[in-house]
Amino acid sequence: MANNKRYWTGLDDLHQTEAFQNLQGQEFPQHQAMDEALGDESLTSATTGRRDFLKFMGFSLAAATLAACETPVVKSIPYTNKPEEVTPGVANYYASTYYNGQDYVNVMVKTREGRPIFIKSNTSTGVGHANVRVNASVMGLYDSARLQGPHLEGSGSSWDKVDAKLAQAMAQDGRKVVLTNTVLSPSLQRSIDTFCEVHGAEHLQLDAVSHSAIREAAEEHVGSKGFPAFDFASASTVVTVGADFLGTWADAAYYASEWIKGRKPESRDMSKLHAFETVMSMTGSNADTRTMVRPSDHGKVLVALHGAIAGTGETGGLEGALLGAVQKAAMDLKAAGPRGLVVAGVNDLDAQRVAAAINTALGADGTTVKYNGEGLLAGDDKAFAQLVADMNKGDVAALILHGTNPAYHAAQKDAFRTGLAKVPFSLSTAGLADESAARCTAMAPDHHWLESWMDLRIGGTRIDLGQPTIQPLFDTRAAGESFMSWAGQPVSGYDLVRLTHNPRYTSAGMYNDSDWNSALHDGFYMTGGDMPDSAVALGLDIAPSLARLKSMKGGGMELALYQKQTMGSGDQAGNPMLQETPDPISKVTWDNYVTMARTDMESMGLNTYIAQRDKASVVKVTVDGESIELPAFMQPGQTPGTIGIALGYGRGDGGENIGKAAYATGENGEHLQTGEGKPMPIGANVFGWATMQDGTPRYDVHDVTVEVTDKEYPLAATQIQNTVMDRGSVVKETDYTSYLSEADKAKGRASWNKNHTLAVHEDVNGDGIIDAQDSKKTSAFDLWKSHPVEGIGHRWGMTIDLTTCTGCSACVTACHIENNVPVVGKDEVRRHRDMHWMRIDRYYASDWSQERGEEEGVGVIASYTKMEDPSANPQTVHMPMMCQHCNHAPCETVCPVAATTHSNEGLNQMTYNRCIGTRYCANNCPYKVRRFNWFNYKGYAKFQNINPSQDSLTRLVLNPDVTVRARGVIEKCSMCVQRIQEGKLNAKKAGAPIVDGTVATACAEACPTHAITFGDLNDDQSKVRTNANNNRSYHALEEVGVQPNIFYMTKVRNTESNES
């Protein structure tokens, strides 16, 4: 019998209404658009029953789901002739060199389908290591604020018109000047020299942050020009007086990776670092011994140090603890002898003369200090001061700026701005319409460094090369090409570089020069010949310098101007990745502030606690009659009687278009406005407050006024002034003497890294008594069956050495860029909704302890409260923290939809499209490393001025191997699983096992000190396994029993037991 059952989809189908029949006849129904339906004015007077409302909502949910599944109509055009080097889905790497006047690093640029998306250090053939600023510089390539072509008189123009206007200006009488940053490119220097020779112009150099006193003192000291080459790797004792060589001072990108070579405790020859400084810096936070010094006493420290080394007995007028610290440093330096090194960050000629004399007295010349003519930081402040004077007198007919922005960073910036308006013709090659370029007659934008051919030379016999990794995105022109064109000798940027090093080069040899191709592959070539010997000291009399430094006077309140690790001199102020990266010391993002000592803030009645609802007090700082208002931030380690303000802020004070992230935003993401209706800069520009001394800017002021205001200001910090607070299971540390005494003990047996145990009710030690001495390791206790990862297949893991981690945050930006981590802005960070997959917990030491509490009769709870107060000059620990990929992960057991699971290779995985956002996992994570997407960051208007994915150009930096997460899901460190998979596939294609070191996470790859090591824990020959077996390794919160795949290594300070 036939089956006469009938099924229908709804009542319309059952009754076969006319509307249903019409709809059924269309293969692709054209429904009314939702905005049209809701825009029907008749709906405002309609009444909708509850059942109709639910029916409509059911339809809208289905419609939204279907719309999300639709694919935009696009035409996919395959390669007709696919470039040999481009394979869709496969990354290419190109050796290049980064130089912006401050940082100099050999890098590898990762491209996908022709788009540069990631920058890492060239560890194979390069020197230096990419820091946080170099990592993030890839964002600048896709900055929508970049000039898209030449401009003339404030409007878009053509290259022909700009060239004609410049030629006309060069024909006029008067002084003609090319002002650049320090030029290290032989080809660019050749093009500038050619231009100057043709037009009778002169070339001056100016650095954003001056180091001219070092060069001038070195020239006096040995009789030849050049920046001293400091060999931190060879130094067994380093004393720094105000030089943050691990952060921003001089060639810090190189110094940090070299200094750390002497900091391995296992070498039994660990170097020692003494730091004398005003503001807590990265170098000071990593010093074995740190001493707080007022800016006016920096010179006196050098005088006393020289007196102790030279045996003159001169103390510089110091006394007490400060003199004792200097004498202790001098004792260590004398013991080091030629392996000692003194560096001074004060841009003061007398101070640099004394520092050079100390190194000579140690016998360090030729070992840790070499005078062989390095070209770094060649700015001439005195020549620039004369130029500004001539500009204001009307004596300058034409000024061309390249790589420098004196209207922002010059100490005489106001005088420069006034004088620039009096110059008949001015031109800037800046890629942005910055403070100087926007005031020029013409703008001839240079290529971004990732679009350019370059050659660079610091000194010696090595030439570093840079190559374009993408065609120019806009109508820009390489600066070298421009100068040659203006000289009437047009040449391409590529030919300019080739001809500089081979005058016989012709286009016929473009592809068949094997030496050139090999050099380009490696990123450098050697010119031949020997490295020049270090020049010999002339033995000049420094008595006048000692007398002047000793007589220096200070005021009631002194100011130190410094650079942050993230912002540097401010040239990347429009980079949202850098703005959101927390300062390694203060942990504040998106802001500038005044650092102050706790005692000073309390005496002035200022807020010392800053959180989401607790705002900072605003203070008024006055220097020579000029005042600014900034929030005050309590900074442990700040010298009492001093304040600190970072350079690099206050960009775009005239409303210049330097990038959306350079300006302050409100709670809804809108740009805040000044009284003139311009976007409000972040912080204040204090370059103009540098003290001019004999024509050289010294970045401190010895007498300032600080006043309390009735204003408050919200600061966004990812962490407040946390101490270790007896967190022995989180941070473990010891002194070098104690380490050496137990260095050969088995893992878990040394007093500074004992195994965590739990008491059990059985006679474990066999003494016949069951008591608290009977215990077992936490690994003996399991609530559930372990994952079978030990010794089976791969087990990916990581070790992090707290001794060599400097807290530089290069790992943070590398992780952000590699994994498309969203930038959320100041307001969200202030609400503790930052999205960092990796954070660096910064812990301060406290003067209080439980032992002291027992001695003074203070209870346990009260003692813990007191331990939350950091010391006035605390020791510091930097601890990178990310998902620990626990084998007994508590997040996995509470997820109701199995969105977080454990792989058979030891990874804690996230399945984004399964996550429903309960956040149970985040609550259950003992390390608090899971992040929740509160908003659709790539689409919500609040983030339009912040998040790169909302800009059609900037989103090109996104990594196509990593999905951009949606609103309502959890995300966290994935251990760069996309890189692991790539490594496994490459090994499979090669038919070989994965070799240790061929797979690296973004953070491990970016770490300049190699503190982070990644690899296969099941590979007994791997470096990560060796480190994990080291007796310094431990698990954070080991007593919880979650069995992480991340190991930390006990921090060792090179101090005596009684100094720790």
N, C-alpha and C positions, 0 to 999 in steps of 0.2 A: 504494500500500500504506500502511495506517495506521501512524503512528508510535507504538509501544508503549513508548517510553522513559518511565521514571518517576523523578521527582526527589523527594528527601525532605530534611527539615531536620536529622534526626538519627536515631539508632537507634530511639528511641521512636516516631517517625513511621513508620519503615520497618516495624516489627513491630506497629504499631497497638496499643500497650499500653493497658490500661484507664485508667491515669492520664492518658495522652496524650489519649484520647478524651474524658475528663471535662473536661480543660483546654481542648480544642478547642471544646467547646460553650459556653464562656463568652466573651462579647465583651470583658469587662473582668475578667480573672483576678484573684482575691484571693489573692495570695501571702502566705506567712507573713512577718511583719515580721522584719527582720534581727535586732533586739534580742531577739525571742522565740526565734528559731532559735539564736542564740548563747547565750541564757540557759538552754537545755536542759541540766540537770545531767548527763544521760547522756553529754553530749559530753566531759566531763572524763575519762572512762575509755575513750573511743573512740580507736581508732588509725586514722589516715588515711594512705593510700598517697600517694606523690608525684603519681601521675596524677590521683587523686581531688582532691588539694589544688589542682593546677593547673586542673582542671575547675571547681572551686568558685570559684577566683579569677577565672577567665574570666567566670563568671556574675555575680560581684559587680561587676566592672568595668562590664559591660553594664547591670546594674541601677542602678548609681550614675549612669551616663550618662543613662539614661532618667529617673531621679528629678530630675536637674538640669534636664531639659527640661519637667517638669510645671509647670503654672501653678496657683497657689492658687485655690481656688473662692471668688470674690468676686462681689458684685453691683455692676455698674457702673450708677450712676444718673445720667443726663445732667441738665444744667440744664433745669428746666421753664421758667424765665424767666432766661436767662443775663444776668448783669450786663454792662452795656454796655462797661465798661472792662476786663473780663476775657476774654481769648481763650486757651484752652489752648495752651501751647507758646510764647506770646508774653509777653515781660517787660513790666512796667509800672514806671515810675520816679516817685517822689514826692519833692518838695523838702521838707526838714525841717532841723532843727538839733539838734546834739548838744552837751550840756553836762552835766558830772558834777561840777562844782566845781573841776576842774583844766583840762580841755580844752574849748575852745569852737570849734565848726566848723560851717559850713553844709554840708549833705550832700545827696546824692541817694540814695534807698533803692530798690534793685532788688527787685521782688517777682515771684514766679512762682506763678500760681494762688492768689494771696492770701497767699503766704508770703514774708516778707522774707528774702533770701538773700545780699545783698551791699550794702556801703555804700561810696560813693565821694564825693569832694569835689564840691560844686556849683560848678563852675568858671565857669558862665555868669553867675550873679548873686550868688554867695556870697563870703564872706571866709574866710581861713584855709584850711588844707588838712588833710585827714584823715591822722592819723599812724597808727602801728602799733596804738595802743590803741583809736582810733576805729574802724579797719577791723575789728578783732576783736570789737568790742562786740556785733555781731549774734549772737555765740555765746551771750551772756547771756540773750537772749530765750527760748532753748530749753533753758536750764539746768534740769535736773530737781531741783536743790536749791532752786529758787524756792518761796517760800511760796505755797500754793495757796488761801489764804483767811485771814481774821482768826484770831488766837489770843488766848486769855485764860488767865492763870495756867498757861502752858505747854502748853495743850491747844487743839485746834481749837474754834472758836466761831463765832458769827454776828455780822454787823455790828450788828444791833440790840443785842446784849448788850454788845459793845465800846463802842458809842456811849452806852449807859445807864451803863456803869461809868465812862466818862470824865466824863459829866455829873455823876455823883455826886462824883467827885474834885474837879471844878472848884468845887463848892459848899463845899469845906472851906477853913478858914483857912490862911494860909501863903503863901509865895512860889510863884507858878506861872510856869513858864518854857517858852518854845518855843525850842529850840536847833537851828539849821540850819546848813548850809554857806552860802556866799555866795549869796544869792537874787538872780538877775538877771531873774526873770520878774515883770513888773508884775502879772499876774493872781494868781500865787501870793502875792506880797507883799500884794496887796489882801485875799486870803482870810485870811492870817495876821494882818494888821492888824485885820480884822473880828473874828476869833476873840479876839484879845488885848483889844480894846475891850469885847466882850461879857463876858468872864470876868475882866477885870482882870489879865491875864497880860502878860508882857514878852517881847520877841523878841531873842535874842542870836545872833550868827553866829560860826562857828568853821571855819577851813579845815584840811584834812588836813595840809598842809604850810604853815606860817605864812609870810606875807610882810608882816606887819603893820608892820614897821619901815619899809618903803618908803612905805606909806600915811601913817604918822605923820610921817615926815620930809618928805613932800610937803606935808602940811597945814601944817607949820611953815614950809616954804620959801615957799609962795605964799599961805597963809592960807585955803585952801579944801580940802574933802575930795575924795578921788578917787585912783585909781591912775594914775600917769603913763602916757601913751601914747608908746611908743618907736617912732620911725619909722626902722627899720633900712634901708629901701629908699633913704632920702635920705642916709644916712651914708656918707661916703667913708673914714672911719677909725673903727673900733669897738675899744674896749678893754673887756674883760670881766675882772672880778676875782671869780672864783668863781661866775659866773652862766652856767649851761649853757643859753643861750637857744635853741640848736638842738635841745635834747633835752627837758628837763622843767621849766625855770625859767619861772615866770609863764605868759604866754600864748605858749608856745613853738610851738604849732600854727600860730599866725599869724606869729610872728617869722621862722621858718625860710623860709617862702615869700616873705617880704618881703626879707630879707637877701640872698637869692640873686640878686635883681634887679640888684645891683651887682657881681656876680662874673663877668660875661661878659668874657673878655679881648678879644673882638672890638670891644667898645664903646670901647676905648682909654681907659676911665675906671674901671678895676677898683678896687673898694674894698679896704681892708686891715684885717686882724683880728689884734689882739694879745690873747693869753689868759694870765692869771695864775691858776693853780689848783693844787690839791693832788692830786686823783685825775684821771687821764686821762678826759676827758669827750668827748661828741660834738663839742661846740664846740671844745675844745682840740685834738682830732684833726684839725679842719678849719682851725685857725688858721694864719696865715702865720708867726707867731712865737709860740711857746708857752714859758712860763717856769714852772718848778716853785716852788711857794710853800707854806710851812707854814701851817696855819690861823691861828696866832697872828700871822702876818706879813701877812695880808690887809689889815688896817687900816693897817699901815705902808706898804704899796704905795700905798694911796690917799693917805696923807699925803705921800709923796714925789712922787706924781703931781700933787697939788694944789700942792706947792711949786714944781715945775717949770713948771706952767701959770701960776700966779699970780705967779711970779717972786720968791718969798720965799726960795728956796734951801734950804728945809727938806727933809731926806732921810729923815725918819722913823727914823733909825738904821740904814738899810740901807747896804750897801757891796758892792763887788766886782761880780760879774756880774749879780746881782739888781738893784742900783742902775742899772747900765748898761742893762739891759732896760727899766726904768721910764723912764729918760731918753730912750731911743729911742722908746718909745711916746708920751711927752709931745711929742717933736719932731714926730711924725706928726700928733698931735692938733692942735697949734698950726698946722700947715700946713693942716689941714682946716678949722679955725675953726668956723663955725656948722654945718658938715657933720661935725663930730666928735661922738662919742657915747661916754659911759662908763656902764657898768652894773655894779652890784655885787650879787652873790648872797648876801652875808652878811646874815642877818636881825639886824642890829645897828643901832640908831638912830644911833649916832655915825658908823658907816661910811656909812650912807645920806645923812646930812647932808652929809658931805664929797663924796660922789659927785654930789649935786645941785649943790653949790657949784662943782665942776669944770665941769659942763655949762653952768652960768650964766656962768662965766669964759670959756668957749669961744664964747659967744654962741649956744649950741645951743637955748636955751629958745625954743619957738615954731617950731623947724625939726625937729630930730631928737628933741626932748623936748617934749611938749605936756601942760599941766596943764589939762584940760578936763572933769574930773569923771568919769572912767571908774569903773564900779562893780565892777570885778574885785577879787577877793581882799580882801573887806571884813571878814575875821575879826577879832574883838577878843579877843586872848589875855588881857588883864588882866581883862576882864569874865568870861571863862570861869574864870579862876583864882578869882575871888570866888565864882562859882557853885559850884565844887567845895568851897570852904570852907564855904559855907552848907549844901550837901548833907550834909557830914559833921557839921555842928552840928545837923542835923535841922530846919532852917528852911525847907526846900523841900517843899511839899505835893504838887506835881505837876510832872512833867518830860515834855515831848514832844520827841522827836528826829526830825528829818527831814534826809536827805541827809548825815548825819554819823555817825561811828562812834568817838566819843572813847574808848571802852573799849579801842580798838586804837591809834589814831593820836595821842592826846593825850600831851603830854610828862608830864602828871600822870595817866596812865592808871590806875595802881594806886590813887591817891586817888579818882579818879572811880569806879572799880569799887566801892570801899568805900562811898563816899557814895551811889551808886545804890541799894545795898541798904537804905539808910536812908530813901529817898524813898517815901512811902506809895503813890503811883501814878506809874507811868512807862509811856510808850508810844513805840514806834518805828514809823515808816512804811517801814522798809527792806524791800526785796524778798526778802532772805535773812535767816535767823535768825543774824545776825552776832554779833560779840563784845558789842555793846551791846544789840541787839534781844533776844538770848537771855536777857539779864538783866533785861528789862523786864517789867512786869506784863502789858502787852498788846502785840500786834503787829498793826498795821493796814496791810498791805502796799500800797505804791504800785504803779501800773502801771509796766511797763518803758517806757523812753522811746520805743520803737517802737510802743507802744500808746496813747500820750498826745497830747492837744492841749496845745500849749505856745506861749507868747510869751516872747521873751528880748530883753534890751536891755543892751548893755555901756555905752553912753553915746551922746551925740549924738542924732541925729534918726532913726536906723534901728531898726525893730522887726523882729526875726527871728522866724519862725514855725516851729512843729513840728506835724506832723499824724500821727495814728495810721496805720500801714500794715497793721495787722491788728487784728482784734477781740481784746480781752483773753483770754489763754489760760486764766486762772484767775479765781477770785472775788476780784479785787483792786479797788482803788478809787483814783482819782487823788487825790494829796495835797491839791490845791486843793479838790476836792469834799468831802474829809473835813473840812477846816478850816471850810468854809462850813456843812456839816451840823452840826458841833459847835457852830457859832455860832447854830444855829437858823434858818439861811437856806439850805436845800438848793438846789443848782443843779448842772446837769451841767457837766462839764469844758469842753465845747464852748461852752456858753452863757456860762460864766465868762470865757473868753477874749474872746468877741465883745462882751460887755457892758463889759469893761474898756476897750475902745477905741471903743465906740459905745454909750453909755448908752441910746440910743433903739432899740437892736436888739430885734426880736421874732422869734419863730420863723417868721413869715410871710416874712421876708427871708433865710431860710436859703440858698436856691438862686438868688435873682435879684439878688444884690448883685454886680455885675460887678467893682467895685473889690476886694472881698474875694476873689473867685475869682481875679482876676489876681494879687493878693498871695500867695495860697496856691500858685498855680502857680510863682511866682518864689521863694517862700520868705521874702519880706520885704516891708515897705512903709515908706515914709518918712512921718514925722509932719508934715513941713513945718517951715518956719523954718530958721534958719541954725545951723551948727555953732558951739557956744560957743567964743569965743576962748580961747587959752591964758592962764592967769593969770600975772601978773608976779611975779618973785621979790621978796621983801621985804628981802633983804640982811641976813639974821641973822648974828650973830657965831658962827663955828664954831671959834674958838680952843679952847674947852674940849673939844670933840670931838676935835680934832687932838691935844691933849695926852693924852687918855685912850687913843686908839688907839696913839700912840707908846709909851706906857708898858706896853702889854699884854705879858705874859710867857707863854712857852711852857714845856712840860715836856720830858722826855727822849723821850717818844713821844706823838704827838698823833693824834687821831682825826677824820676827816671823814665825816660822814653824808651820803649822796647818794642820788639816785633813778636807777634804771635806765630806759632808754628803753622797755623792754617792760613792766615791772611798775608803773612810776610810784609812786604812793602805796600800792598794794596792793589797791585796790578791786576789781580783776579777777583776784585771785590764783587763783580757781577756773577760769580760762579756759585750757584746754589749749593753744590756739593760741599764746597769749602765753608760756606756760611753755616751749614748745618752740622759740620763735623765739630764735636766739642773741643774746646781748647784743652790740651793735655793736662794742664795744671788746674785751671779754675772750673772746667767742665761747662762753661757758659757758651751758648751758641747765639748767632745772629746779633751780637751786640758788642759795643765798646763800653768801658767802665773805668772807674778809678780804683785801683787796688790799694788797700789800706791795712795797716796792722790792727789787730783786735783792740789793743789797748787804746789806740788813737780813736777808733770808732766809738768805743764805749765812753771815753772821756767827752766826746762830742755829742753823745746821745743818739747815735745813728743805729739803724737796724743792722744787726749782724746775722740774722737768720733769714734766708731767702728761700721761698718755695712757691708753689702754685698761687697761693692766696697771700703770701707774705712778700711784699714788694720791697725793693731796695730804696734807701734814702738817697735823694739827689743832693749833690754838693756843688758848690760854685768854686771853681779853681781859677785863680787870677795870676797871670804872668805879665809883668811890665804893662799893666793897665788893660790887658786883653783878657776877657773872661769867657769861660765855657761852663756849661752845666752837664754833668754826667752822673749816672748812678754810682754809688760807692759799694764796693765789693770787699768783704772781709777775706783777706788772703793770708793763710798761715805762711810763715816764712818771710813776710814783708818786714823790712827793717822799720822799727818804730821811728816816728819822726820823718817818714818819707811816704810818698805816694808813687804809683806807677800808672802810666797811660800808654796804651798800645798805639803804635803808628799803623798806617794802612787803612784807617777808617775815615769817615767824613767825605767819601768820594761823591762826585757829582753835586757839589754844593750850588752849582749854577743850573741844575736841571739837565745836565748833559746826558745823552742816551748812552750809558755805559753798561746796560744790562738791568733787567727788571729786578734781579736779586740784590742789587746794590742799595736798594731803598727800603726804608722801614714800612712794614705792613701792619694793618689793624687786625682786630679779631676776626673780621670777615674776609681777610686776604687783600683788602684794598690798600693801595699805596697811601700812606699818610701824607698830608700836604703841609708845606711851610706857610707862613703868613703871606708870601708872595705867590702862592698857588703852585709852587713847584714841588715835585716829589721830595720827601724828607730823607736826607742821607742817614745812614746808620752810623751813629757815633759822631765824633768830631775829628777834624784834621788838625793834628798838633805838630806837623813837621815844622811849621813856622816858629815853634817854641824852642827849637834847638839853639843853644848858646853859641854865638859866633865868637871864636877865639883865634885871632890872627888869621882870619879869613877861612877858618875850618869849622864846620858845625860840630859841636859836642852835644850829644843827645842826653843832656840832663840840665836841670836848672837848680841852683843852690839856694834859692829863696823864693818860695811861692806862698800864696795865700789860699787857704781852704776854708770856705764858709758853709754853714748848714743852711739849707733852704727848707721850706715847708712842703716840698714836692716829694712824690714817690714815683717809682718807675718799675714796671715788671721786667725782671730778667728771666730768661729761659735757660735753666741749667739741667743737665742730665744727672747730676750728682751734687750733693752739698759737701761740706768739709768733713767727710767720713774719716774716722780713724780705723785702725785695725781692730780696736776694742776687744782684745783677747780672742780674736778670731784665728786661733791656732790651727783650726782645721781648714781654713780658707787660704791664708797666707802663712807660709813657713819661711823663716829666715834665720841666718846665723852669721857670725863673724868669721873672717878668714882663718884666724888662729884656731877656733873651735872646729872649723871644717877640716883643716889639715890634720888635727889630732885624731879624727875619726873618719878620714877619707876612705880608708880601706875596709871599713866595716860593711857587713852585708846590708842589703836594702832593708830598711825598717828597723835596724838596730842602732843607728846613730842617735844620739840624744836630741839632735835637731830635726830628725825625721823618723820618729818612732811610728810603728804600725798602730792604727786605731784598733782597740779591742773592746769586747763586750764581756762582762762578767757572766759566768755560767754556774749552774748548780751541779758541778762535778769536779772531781779532783784532777785538774788538768796537769798541774806541775808535779803530782805524785808525792807531795809532802805529807799525805795522810789527813790533811785538813782542807775543808771546803770554805774558802773565804774570798775576799775581793781580789786576791792574787791569782785566782783561777779564772782565766779569760781566754777567749778565742778571737781571731781576726774577724773583722766584719764580713769578709768574703765567705766565711763558713756558714753564714745565716742566709737562707733563701726562703722567700715567701712563695715562690713559684719556680718552675723549671727554667733553667737558664737557656738562652738562645745558643744553639750549637755553632758558635763562631770561633772559638779557640782552636787554632790548629787546623781549621777546615776552610779551604778556599782562601779568599781574601778577607782580611779584617782591617778596615781602614781606620786609622787613628792619627793622633797628633800629640806632640810634646811641645810645651811652651816653657822656655827658660826665663824665669823671673830675674835672673842675674843680668842677662843681656837685653831684656826688653826695656827700652828707654821711654815707652809711652808715646812714640812719635805720631801714631794714628795713621800711618801709611796703610796699614792693614784695613782700617775702617773704610777709607775711601775706595780702596781696591775692591773690597767686598761689595760696597754700594754699587759701583759701576759694573762689576761683573755680573751681579745678580739682580739688576734693575730694582734695587731697593728704593722705595718712594721717598722723595723729599717732602716733608710735611709742613715746614715753616715754624716760626717762632711760637705762635699761639698754641699749636699742637704739642710742641716740645715742652712748653710751660705746663701743659696739662698732663705731662708724662706719657704722651702718646707717640714718642719718637719711634721710628721703625728700624733702628740700627740692628742688623743681625749680629754684629760684633760690637761690643762696647769694651772700653778699657777702664776698669775700675781702678781709681786712684785712691790709695789709702795713706793716711798720715799716721805717724806715731804719736802716742800720748805720753805725757809725763806721769800719768797716774797708772796704777796697776793694782791687781787684787792683793798682792803682797804688801804694797804700801797701805792699802785700805785696812788690812789686818793690823798692821803696826799702829795706825792712827785711829783704830776703832770705828772705821766706817763700814757699814753693811755691804753685802754683796751687790744688791740692787743699786744702792747709791754709788758704789764704785763703778759699776757699768755705766751709769749716767755720767760720772766724771771722766771716764775713759773716752767718751764721745767728744770731748774737747781736745783738739789737737794741740801739740806743743807750739810755743811761739815760733820755734825754728825746727819743725819736725823732720824726721827722716821720712822718706816717701817710697811707696811701692806701686808700680804700675802692673796691673794684672788683666791681660786680655780675657774676656769672658764671652763665650758663645755657647750654642747648644753642645752639650757634652756627649751626645749620642750614646746614652746610657744603655747597657745591656739589660738592665732592669729598670727601664724607663717608666717613671710614675705617670707620665703624660699618656702613655699608650693604654694604660689600664682603665682610664676614666673617660676616654672618648666614646660617646654612645654610637658613633657611626663608623668607627675604625678608620677615621681620616688620618690618624697618625699611627704608623706601624713600624715594625723593625725588619730590616732587610737581612738576608743571609750573609751579608758582608759587614754587619755591625753598624749600619747607618740607621738613624731614626728618621723615617721618611714622612713627608706630608703629601697627601692627595688633596689638592685644592678643591677640585670639583665635587669632592665628597664632604668637605667640611661645612658644617651648618652654623659655626660660630658660637657654640655654647661657652667657649673659653674655659671649660673645665681643665683642659690641659695646661693652660697658662697658670691657673690657680694652683695646680698640683706640681708645677715645676719648681724644684728647690733652688734653681739657679736664676730663675726669672729672666729667661732669654727668649720667650715666645712673644711675638708681636701680632696685634690684632688690627686688621684694616677697618678703621672706623668709618672711612669714607671711600668713595670712588675717586681716589686721588687724581686719576688721569682724566676726570671729566667734571668734577665739582668746581664751581666758579671760585670757591674760596682759595684754591691752590693755583689759579691761573698765573700769578706772578711769582710762583715758587717752584712748582713741579715741572721738571723738564719734559715729561710725557705730554703736557698740555700744549706744547709749542710744536708746530708742524715740522720745524727744522731741527730743534733740539732733540726731538724724540729719535732722530736717526742714530743717536749714540746708544740706544737700547740694544742689549745683547739678544739676538734672535734665538739663542739656545735656551733662554730662560723666560718662562711665561710671566706676563705682568699680572699680578694678582688682583682679584676683584674685591669689592666691598664685602665685609662680613666674614672673611676667612682669616685663619691664623697663618702666619708665616714665620720662618726661622732659618737658621743656618742649615744648609743642605749638604755641607762638606763639599760644595761645588760638584755635585753628582754629575753634572753635565761634562765636567772635565774628566772625571773618573771614567765615564762611559766612552769618551773620546779616546782616552788612553788605552782602554781595553780593546776598542775596535782597531786602533792602530797596531797594537800588539798582535791581534788576531790576523790582520792583513799581512803582517810581517812574518807570521808563523813563529813567533818567539814569545817567551814569557815577558811580563811587564818588569822592566828594569827599575830598580829603586831610583827615584828622582825624576823619572819621566812624567809622572803625574803629580801635580802640585795644586793645592787650593790657591785662590787669589790672595788670601792673607799671607800664606807661607811664602808665596812668590814675591810679594811686595815687601816683606820684612827686611829692612836694610841691615839689621844686625843678626839675621838668621836665628832669631829667638824662637821662631815657629818652625817646626819640622813636621812634615806630613808624609805618610807612607803606609805600607802594609805591615801591621803588627804581627802578622803570621809569617813574615819573611825574617828569619833569624839574622840575616845579613844586612837588613835595612838599618838606616841611621835612626829611624823612629823607634825601632825595637831596641837598639843599643841604648838610646836615651831613656826609654821606659824602664830598662833594667838597671839604670844608674841609681846609686843609692841616694841621690838627691830627688828622685822623682816620687810623686805622690798624687793622689786624687783629691780634688777640692771636695769638702764635705764628705770625706770617705766614710764617716760613721753612719751616714744615711743608708749606705749599702746599695746605691743605684748602679754601681760598677760602670763608670764612664769609660769611653775610649779616648778621652783627653787626659794627658798626664801633665802636671806642672812640675817644675824643678825648683827646689829650694833656693831662695835668693841668698847670695853670699856677698857680704860687704867686706871690703879690705880694711878692716879696723881691728884693733886689739879687743880682747874680751871685755875690758872695762870701758870701752868706747861705744859699744853697740847700744 
